Amino acid sequence: MSFARSLPVIVSILTILTVAFLRERSRTLAVIFGTMPINLPLTLWITFGGATDSVATIAAFVRSLVLGLLATFLWLAVVWLVVRIGWGLLAAVASAYAVWGVLIAVFLAFGVLSINR
């Protein structure tokens, strides 16, 4: 495996390690590193790096990323709401994934996450 192919994995691991290191030192910095848009460029790089896909295909992919982010924001809102009403973290995360999964299924059923090549 070449360095260029390994770099996204290395960056992801370094991000996780950075958040783990910062969690007790500065929760604010942990939030900043935890929410920085690292996965999006890595996803684009892994999917299209060196490829000769059309601009329309890449644009459709990015549109689907936006829809995926909407589902992720809903996931986060559910975690926040469920924790606020007193549920534990595990129950909150499980509930949020259930809601996220339903929304993703709806997106797939309506064909808005499909990307034609």
PyMOL commands that set and color helices and strands:
alter all, ss='L'
color gray80, all
select helices_A, chain A and resi 3-22+27-35+39-48+55-84+89-109
alter helices_A, ss='H'
color red, helices_A
deselect
rebuild
show_as cartoon
